[in-house]
């Protein structure tokens, strides 16, 4: 646990200094870091490209920005913190700006005077600085020197895809936004967990194809959906958006728009057994990129896994969302939950009994000896007697292993272990499962 927590935090630390945005070299540099660790295909979408109801904006590359007194003393410097410059600020040649005019371009948090806020102007032609309110209150000079060196013009939006093929039809989409500058929890924690989950899955046999998407928020997800409307989007069987996974709050699952998609049940099951204070939230059309995947024309089974919910913690979108705020132990717990969710996704199936008339004789198959004398609540081989009996009773070709785990009140892993033992002696066989992909196809065809 310590090793994976340290590795996840190291990813956050390496990427924290980079000034990311929805386009530009900071975003590409972040994606190249990921590409050095997992097989990542980088895709470029040129400025002006129509993506559904949106358009890819101009590319933004900031180089320097500062505010100084007329005597040369630095008040605010982009080189000291990425949040000091409003994202997508256009260039401002060095000039003297009266304080009355400058104040209209300054952003602070009076209620938290020591913190720098995070502000953006992606689709506006403007400029601005963010600074602690205590610094703003100390700016008593009548005028200041201002300079912004930033290139804003034709370019491209970049996103990355890691595809891990599986043996069956259907895909699992894992999405992390990669556009926030120097925000460790709201950005890097989800990105780091997605990266390590891809590495973990890459070394294992896979039932489904896993698609990891690293893209700028909103516009990146829209670009991917536009490009995959008739392809990968139709194959998504389960999906998760990852963010805010490094703080100490309980794990939280925001359900998909469908509310009762298999992924909603799977994550709810894992979180219920992971800790009693974990939370489930209903879907709402506000938040991260789950709202794009869950738009009515797609209605994909995608929810959002997080700890603290966006906008509800004081560090959110401020300089307090730093490397000290995210802790290795919280990242490790989040990652462990993700691995457990992946196990349920991969190993849930519908089974049928080969001996449904009466309770099967377990002794001559070696199963009674494995559990005899232990009692209903005991365990051996990773499962208890009652778990095995529940599995054998519910294996009617209609119940999935997840159904069984919920009915028995047992972790999925114990039910899976019992099912594996019963399958090994021929008591269970796979049954046909419903085609969940038809729901995706229907939604896209009806409203698309």
Secondary structure, DSSP 8 states (H G I E B T S, - for coil): -HHHHHHHHHHHHHHHTS---SSSHHHHHHHHHHHTTS--EEEEEETT-EETTEE---EEEEEEEEEE-TTS-EEEETTT-GGGB-BT---EEEEEEEHHHHGGGEE--GGGTT--B--B-TTSS---EE--HHHHHT--SSEEEEEEEEEEES-EEEEEEEEE--SSS-EEEEEEE---SS-IIIIIIHHHHHHHHHHHHHTS--SSEEEEEEE-TTHHHHHHHHHHTTTHHHHEEEEEEE---SSSS--EEE--TTSS-HHHHHHHHHHHHH-TT-EEE---S-SSTHHHHTSTTT--SEEEEESS-TTSSTTTTBTTSSTTTS-HHHHHHHHHHHHHHHHHHHH--EEEES--SS----GGGTHHHHHTTT-TT-EETTEEHHHHHHHHHHTEEEEEHHHHHHHHT--HHHHHHHHHHHHHTTSEEE-----THHHHHHHHHHH-
